[in-house]
Every structure is written in C-alpha cells, then in structure tokens.
Amino acid sequence: MTHIVFTGITTDVCVHTTMRDANDRGYECLLVIDACVAIAPSLVAASVSSIEMSGGIFGAVGTSAEV
C-alpha cells in the first residue's frame, strides 16, 4: 500500500494529524474535502491550507466526485 484516502470528523484534529503522520511515514495522502467535517468551517479551511502549502507538503485535497 502506497496511497491513503482520508475522510472523517474533526478534520482539524484527528484527520489532519493522521494525514501528517502517514505523510511522514512515506504514504501519498489525499483528503476528500467534502467527506470531512469540523466544528467550524474556518477550521476545515485552515487544515486544507496547511495540507496544500508548499505545493502539497502533506498531501493533496480533492472531492468525492474526483475520487
């Protein structure tokens, strides 16, 4: 296995942390943004921004339609 697709609740905590850990271990990571939620939309936006910074340092972001 080389790729992991991420969905879930508390995007800003559990999902984001697990994704960063998987990336550190060498996995290619994809966050399915419309299959994730957080307490506040701004927290999801901040998580997405962090994932996408520096050309996708922690992985990529897509939608369920794209997957």
PDB file as gemmi writes it, atoms N, CA and C in Angstrom:
CRYST1    1.000    1.000    1.000  90.00  90.00  90.00 P 1                      
ATOM      1  N   MET A   1       0.847  -1.168   0.000  1.00  0.00           N  
ATOM      2  CA  MET A   1       0.000   0.000   0.000  1.00  0.00           C  
ATOM      3  C   MET A   1       0.898   1.238   0.000  1.00  0.00           C  
ATOM      4  N   THR A   2       0.583   2.165  -0.903  1.00  0.00           N  
ATOM      5  CA  THR A   2       1.380   3.386  -1.006  1.00  0.00           C  
ATOM      6  C   THR A   2       0.548   4.656  -0.892  1.00  0.00           C  
ATOM      7  N   HIS A   3      -0.787   4.525  -1.035  1.00  0.00           N  
ATOM      8  CA  HIS A   3      -1.673   5.686  -1.031  1.00  0.00           C  
ATOM      9  C   HIS A   3      -2.766   5.509   0.029  1.00  0.00           C  
ATOM     10  N   ILE A   4      -3.141   6.609   0.669  1.00  0.00           N  
ATOM     11  CA  ILE A   4      -4.224   6.592   1.657  1.00  0.00           C  
ATOM     12  C   ILE A   4      -5.184   7.731   1.348  1.00  0.00           C  
ATOM     13  N   VAL A   5      -6.482   7.431   1.385  1.00  0.00           N  
ATOM     14  CA  VAL A   5      -7.544   8.429   1.194  1.00  0.00           C  
ATOM     15  C   VAL A   5      -8.149   8.707   2.563  1.00  0.00           C  
ATOM     16  N   PHE A   6      -8.241   9.994   2.919  1.00  0.00           N  
ATOM     17  CA  PHE A   6      -8.714  10.395   4.240  1.00  0.00           C  
ATOM     18  C   PHE A   6     -10.092  11.042   4.190  1.00  0.00           C  
ATOM     19  N   THR A   7     -10.958  10.633   5.108  1.00  0.00           N  
ATOM     20  CA  THR A   7     -12.269  11.234   5.349  1.00  0.00           C  
ATOM     21  C   THR A   7     -12.492  11.198   6.850  1.00  0.00           C  
ATOM     22  N   GLY A   8     -13.494  11.909   7.343  1.00  0.00           N  
ATOM     23  CA  GLY A   8     -13.823  11.780   8.757  1.00  0.00           C  
ATOM     24  C   GLY A   8     -14.289  13.051   9.420  1.00  0.00           C  
ATOM     25  N   ILE A   9     -14.425  12.937  10.731  1.00  0.00           N  
ATOM     26  CA  ILE A   9     -14.851  14.085  11.530  1.00  0.00           C  
ATOM     27  C   ILE A   9     -13.650  14.679  12.252  1.00  0.00           C  
ATOM     28  N   THR A  10     -13.839  15.845  12.759  1.00  0.00           N  
ATOM     29  CA  THR A  10     -12.774  16.665  13.358  1.00  0.00           C  
ATOM     30  C   THR A  10     -11.564  16.761  12.427  1.00  0.00           C  
ATOM     31  N   THR A  11     -11.833  17.257  11.235  1.00  0.00           N  
ATOM     32  CA  THR A  11     -10.803  17.401  10.208  1.00  0.00           C  
ATOM     33  C   THR A  11      -9.572  18.105  10.746  1.00  0.00           C  
ATOM     34  N   ASP A  12      -9.792  19.130  11.547  1.00  0.00           N  
ATOM     35  CA  ASP A  12      -8.705  19.957  12.050  1.00  0.00           C  
ATOM     36  C   ASP A  12      -7.848  19.264  13.107  1.00  0.00           C  
ATOM     37  N   VAL A  13      -8.299  18.133  13.631  1.00  0.00           N  
ATOM     38  CA  VAL A  13      -7.541  17.446  14.678  1.00  0.00           C  
ATOM     39  C   VAL A  13      -7.189  16.027  14.218  1.00  0.00           C  
ATOM     40  N   CYS A  14      -8.135  15.119  14.338  1.00  0.00           N  
ATOM     41  CA  CYS A  14      -7.862  13.699  14.086  1.00  0.00           C  
ATOM     42  C   CYS A  14      -7.445  13.415  12.647  1.00  0.00           C  
ATOM     43  N   VAL A  15      -8.219  13.893  11.700  1.00  0.00           N  
ATOM     44  CA  VAL A  15      -7.933  13.605  10.293  1.00  0.00           C  
ATOM     45  C   VAL A  15      -6.609  14.245   9.881  1.00  0.00           C  
ATOM     46  N   HIS A  16      -6.431  15.496  10.220  1.00  0.00           N  
ATOM     47  CA  HIS A  16      -5.222  16.224   9.829  1.00  0.00           C  
ATOM     48  C   HIS A  16      -3.975  15.594  10.459  1.00  0.00           C  
ATOM     49  N   THR A  17      -4.048  15.251  11.723  1.00  0.00           N  
ATOM     50  CA  THR A  17      -2.904  14.654  12.413  1.00  0.00           C  
ATOM     51  C   THR A  17      -2.550  13.297  11.825  1.00  0.00           C  
ATOM     52  N   THR A  18      -3.555  12.487  11.556  1.00  0.00           N  
ATOM     53  CA  THR A  18      -3.314  11.169  10.968  1.00  0.00           C  
ATOM     54  C   THR A  18      -2.710  11.308   9.572  1.00  0.00           C  
ATOM     55  N   MET A  19      -3.181  12.287   8.823  1.00  0.00           N  
ATOM     56  CA  MET A  19      -2.657  12.512   7.476  1.00  0.00           C  
ATOM     57  C   MET A  19      -1.193  12.943   7.520  1.00  0.00           C  
ATOM     58  N   ARG A  20      -0.858  13.840   8.426  1.00  0.00           N  
ATOM     59  CA  ARG A  20       0.534  14.279   8.553  1.00  0.00           C  
ATOM     60  C   ARG A  20       1.444  13.126   8.964  1.00  0.00           C  
ATOM     61  N   ASP A  21       0.956  12.294   9.880  1.00  0.00           N  
ATOM     62  CA  ASP A  21       1.735  11.145  10.327  1.00  0.00           C  
ATOM     63  C   ASP A  21       1.969  10.163   9.173  1.00  0.00           C  
ATOM     64  N   ALA A  22       0.919   9.895   8.386  1.00  0.00           N  
ATOM     65  CA  ALA A  22       1.047   8.994   7.236  1.00  0.00           C  
ATOM     66  C   ALA A  22       2.036   9.561   6.222  1.00  0.00           C  
ATOM     67  N   ASN A  23       1.970  10.866   5.996  1.00  0.00           N  
ATOM     68  CA  ASN A  23       2.899  11.516   5.067  1.00  0.00           C  
ATOM     69  C   ASN A  23       4.332  11.369   5.565  1.00  0.00           C  
ATOM     70  N   ASP A  24       4.539  11.553   6.852  1.00  0.00           N  
ATOM     71  CA  ASP A  24       5.878  11.403   7.434  1.00  0.00           C  
ATOM     72  C   ASP A  24       6.406   9.985   7.260  1.00  0.00           C  
ATOM     73  N   ARG A  25       5.506   9.013   7.166  1.00  0.00           N  
ATOM     74  CA  ARG A  25       5.897   7.607   7.004  1.00  0.00           C  
ATOM     75  C   ARG A  25       6.021   7.202   5.532  1.00  0.00           C  
ATOM     76  N   GLY A  26       5.857   8.182   4.623  1.00  0.00           N  
ATOM     77  CA  GLY A  26       6.100   7.932   3.220  1.00  0.00           C  
ATOM     78  C   GLY A  26       4.883   7.624   2.365  1.00  0.00           C  
ATOM     79  N   TYR A  27       3.683   7.727   2.919  1.00  0.00           N  
ATOM     80  CA  TYR A  27       2.471   7.468   2.141  1.00  0.00           C  
ATOM     81  C   TYR A  27       2.067   8.694   1.331  1.00  0.00           C  
ATOM     82  N   GLU A  28       1.476   8.456   0.164  1.00  0.00           N  
ATOM     83  CA  GLU A  28       0.854   9.507  -0.628  1.00  0.00           C  
ATOM     84  C   GLU A  28      -0.555   9.686  -0.064  1.00  0.00           C  
ATOM     85  N   CYS A  29      -0.915  10.908   0.307  1.00  0.00           N  
ATOM     86  CA  CYS A  29      -2.157  11.155   1.026  1.00  0.00           C  
ATOM     87  C   CYS A  29      -3.108  12.052   0.239  1.00  0.00           C  
ATOM     88  N   LEU A  30      -4.395  11.719   0.327  1.00  0.00           N  
ATOM     89  CA  LEU A  30      -5.442  12.521  -0.307  1.00  0.00           C  
ATOM     90  C   LEU A  30      -6.557  12.759   0.690  1.00  0.00           C  
ATOM     91  N   LEU A  31      -6.875  14.013   0.950  1.00  0.00           N  
ATOM     92  CA  LEU A  31      -8.001  14.401   1.795  1.00  0.00           C  
ATOM     93  C   LEU A  31      -9.216  14.642   0.915  1.00  0.00           C  
ATOM     94  N   VAL A  32     -10.303  13.919   1.183  1.00  0.00           N  
ATOM     95  CA  VAL A  32     -11.550  14.108   0.437  1.00  0.00           C  
ATOM     96  C   VAL A  32     -12.361  15.155   1.198  1.00  0.00           C  
ATOM     97  N   ILE A  33     -12.260  16.378   0.739  1.00  0.00           N  
ATOM     98  CA  ILE A  33     -12.750  17.523   1.498  1.00  0.00           C  
ATOM     99  C   ILE A  33     -14.255  17.502   1.754  1.00  0.00           C  
ATOM    100  N   ASP A  34     -15.051  17.018   0.818  1.00  0.00           N  
ATOM    101  CA  ASP A  34     -16.499  17.004   1.051  1.00  0.00           C  
ATOM    102  C   ASP A  34     -16.953  15.780   1.842  1.00  0.00           C  
ATOM    103  N   ALA A  35     -16.008  15.008   2.336  1.00  0.00           N  
ATOM    104  CA  ALA A  35     -16.318  13.879   3.205  1.00  0.00           C  
ATOM    105  C   ALA A  35     -15.692  14.084   4.587  1.00  0.00           C  
ATOM    106  N   CYS A  36     -15.425  15.347   4.924  1.00  0.00           N  
ATOM    107  CA  CYS A  36     -14.834  15.716   6.204  1.00  0.00           C  
ATOM    108  C   CYS A  36     -15.635  16.860   6.831  1.00  0.00           C  
ATOM    109  N   VAL A  37     -15.664  16.887   8.147  1.00  0.00           N  
ATOM    110  CA  VAL A  37     -16.330  17.978   8.859  1.00  0.00           C  
ATOM    111  C   VAL A  37     -15.508  18.391  10.076  1.00  0.00           C  
ATOM    112  N   ALA A  38     -15.792  19.580  10.545  1.00  0.00           N  
ATOM    113  CA  ALA A  38     -15.203  20.094  11.782  1.00  0.00           C  
ATOM    114  C   ALA A  38     -16.260  20.949  12.471  1.00  0.00           C  
ATOM    115  N   ILE A  39     -15.977  21.380  13.672  1.00  0.00           N  
ATOM    116  CA  ILE A  39     -16.927  22.205  14.416  1.00  0.00           C  
ATOM    117  C   ILE A  39     -17.205  23.514  13.699  1.00  0.00           C  
ATOM    118  N   ALA A  40     -16.193  24.084  13.059  1.00  0.00           N  
ATOM    119  CA  ALA A  40     -16.350  25.362  12.354  1.00  0.00           C  
ATOM    120  C   ALA A  40     -15.725  25.260  10.963  1.00  0.00           C  
ATOM    121  N   PRO A  41     -16.397  25.798   9.953  1.00  0.00           N  
ATOM    122  CA  PRO A  41     -15.843  25.766   8.596  1.00  0.00           C  
ATOM    123  C   PRO A  41     -14.448  26.381   8.488  1.00  0.00           C  
ATOM    124  N   SER A  42     -14.174  27.374   9.293  1.00  0.00           N  
ATOM    125  CA  SER A  42     -12.855  28.009   9.236  1.00  0.00           C  
ATOM    126  C   SER A  42     -11.747  27.033   9.638  1.00  0.00           C  
ATOM    127  N   LEU A  43     -12.066  26.075  10.488  1.00  0.00           N  
ATOM    128  CA  LEU A  43     -11.074  25.078  10.884  1.00  0.00           C  
ATOM    129  C   LEU A  43     -10.750  24.125   9.739  1.00  0.00           C  
ATOM    130  N   VAL A  44     -11.750  23.790   8.948  1.00  0.00           N  
ATOM    131  CA  VAL A  44     -11.516  22.957   7.764  1.00  0.00           C  
ATOM    132  C   VAL A  44     -10.650  23.728   6.772  1.00  0.00           C  
ATOM    133  N   ALA A  45     -10.981  24.990   6.564  1.00  0.00           N  
ATOM    134  CA  ALA A  45     -10.214  25.826   5.634  1.00  0.00           C  
ATOM    135  C   ALA A  45      -8.754  25.925   6.074  1.00  0.00           C  
ATOM    136  N   ALA A  46      -8.521  26.070   7.359  1.00  0.00           N  
ATOM    137  CA  ALA A  46      -7.145  26.157   7.861  1.00  0.00           C  
ATOM    138  C   ALA A  46      -6.410  24.840   7.652  1.00  0.00           C  
ATOM    139  N   SER A  47      -7.090  23.729   7.855  1.00  0.00           N  
ATOM    140  CA  SER A  47      -6.476  22.418   7.637  1.00  0.00           C  
ATOM    141  C   SER A  47      -6.113  22.221   6.176  1.00  0.00           C  
ATOM    142  N   VAL A  48      -7.019  22.585   5.282  1.00  0.00           N  
ATOM    143  CA  VAL A  48      -6.766  22.468   3.843  1.00  0.00           C  
ATOM    144  C   VAL A  48      -5.582  23.346   3.446  1.00  0.00           C  
ATOM    145  N   SER A  49      -5.548  24.541   3.964  1.00  0.00           N  
ATOM    146  CA  SER A  49      -4.441  25.451   3.662  1.00  0.00           C  
ATOM    147  C   SER A  49      -3.114  24.849   4.099  1.00  0.00           C  
ATOM    148  N   SER A  50      -3.088  24.258   5.262  1.00  0.00           N  
ATOM    149  CA  SER A  50      -1.871  23.632   5.769  1.00  0.00           C  
ATOM    150  C   SER A  50      -1.444  22.451   4.906  1.00  0.00           C  
ATOM    151  N   ILE A  51      -2.397  21.656   4.467  1.00  0.00           N  
ATOM    152  CA  ILE A  51      -2.092  20.496   3.620  1.00  0.00           C  
ATOM    153  C   ILE A  51      -1.539  20.933   2.272  1.00  0.00           C  
ATOM    154  N   GLU A  52      -2.112  21.966   1.700  1.00  0.00           N  
ATOM    155  CA  GLU A  52      -1.736  22.410   0.357  1.00  0.00           C  
ATOM    156  C   GLU A  52      -0.507  23.312   0.305  1.00  0.00           C  
ATOM    157  N   MET A  53      -0.046  23.831   1.450  1.00  0.00           N  
ATOM    158  CA  MET A  53       1.082  24.763   1.421  1.00  0.00           C  
ATOM    159  C   MET A  53       2.334  24.089   0.865  1.00  0.00           C  
ATOM    160  N   SER A  54       3.184  24.872   0.320  1.00  0.00           N  
ATOM    161  CA  SER A  54       4.450  24.417  -0.261  1.00  0.00           C  
ATOM    162  C   SER A  54       4.247  23.329  -1.310  1.00  0.00           C  
ATOM    163  N   GLY A  55       3.213  23.489  -2.131  1.00  0.00           N  
ATOM    164  CA  GLY A  55       2.985  22.547  -3.215  1.00  0.00           C  
ATOM    165  C   GLY A  55       2.431  21.209  -2.775  1.00  0.00           C  
ATOM    166  N   GLY A  56       1.723  21.188  -1.661  1.00  0.00           N  
ATOM    167  CA  GLY A  56       1.124  19.944  -1.173  1.00  0.00           C  
ATOM    168  C   GLY A  56       2.061  19.168  -0.265  1.00  0.00           C  
ATOM    169  N   ILE A  57       2.645  19.863   0.676  1.00  0.00           N  
ATOM    170  CA  ILE A  57       3.658  19.255   1.536  1.00  0.00           C  
ATOM    171  C   ILE A  57       3.144  18.035   2.310  1.00  0.00           C  
ATOM    172  N   PHE A  58       1.864  18.052   2.715  1.00  0.00           N  
ATOM    173  CA  PHE A  58       1.315  16.921   3.461  1.00  0.00           C  
ATOM    174  C   PHE A  58       0.449  16.018   2.603  1.00  0.00           C  
ATOM    175  N   GLY A  59       0.173  16.394   1.371  1.00  0.00           N  
ATOM    176  CA  GLY A  59      -0.667  15.585   0.510  1.00  0.00           C  
ATOM    177  C   GLY A  59      -1.476  16.442  -0.425  1.00  0.00           C  
ATOM    178  N   ALA A  60      -2.567  15.863  -0.912  1.00  0.00           N  
ATOM    179  CA  ALA A  60      -3.440  16.550  -1.866  1.00  0.00           C  
ATOM    180  C   ALA A  60      -4.844  16.611  -1.307  1.00  0.00           C  
ATOM    181  N   VAL A  61      -5.649  17.510  -1.885  1.00  0.00           N  
ATOM    182  CA  VAL A  61      -7.041  17.687  -1.491  1.00  0.00           C  
ATOM    183  C   VAL A  61      -7.899  17.533  -2.726  1.00  0.00           C  
ATOM    184  N   GLY A  62      -8.970  16.755  -2.619  1.00  0.00           N  
ATOM    185  CA  GLY A  62      -9.891  16.561  -3.725  1.00  0.00           C  
ATOM    186  C   GLY A  62     -11.308  16.374  -3.218  1.00  0.00           C  
ATOM    187  N   THR A  63     -12.216  16.148  -4.128  1.00  0.00           N  
ATOM    188  CA  THR A  63     -13.624  15.917  -3.771  1.00  0.00           C  
ATOM    189  C   THR A  63     -13.983  14.467  -4.027  1.00  0.00           C  
ATOM    190  N   SER A  64     -15.115  14.043  -3.479  1.00  0.00           N  
ATOM    191  CA  SER A  64     -15.555  12.664  -3.679  1.00  0.00           C  
ATOM    192  C   SER A  64     -15.842  12.394  -5.153  1.00  0.00           C  
ATOM    193  N   ALA A  65     -16.306  13.376  -5.891  1.00  0.00           N  
ATOM    194  CA  ALA A  65     -16.560  13.201  -7.329  1.00  0.00           C  
ATOM    195  C   ALA A  65     -15.251  12.929  -8.069  1.00  0.00           C  
ATOM    196  N   GLU A  66     -14.184  13.578  -7.658  1.00  0.00           N  
ATOM    197  CA  GLU A  66     -12.890  13.380  -8.298  1.00  0.00           C  
ATOM    198  C   GLU A  66     -12.282  12.006  -7.961  1.00  0.00           C  
ATOM    199  N   VAL A  67     -12.568  11.551  -6.755  1.00  0.00           N  
ATOM    200  CA  VAL A  67     -12.037  10.249  -6.327  1.00  0.00           C  
ATOM    201  C   VAL A  67     -12.778   9.151  -7.069  1.00  0.00           C  
TER     202      VAL A  67                                                      
END                                                                             
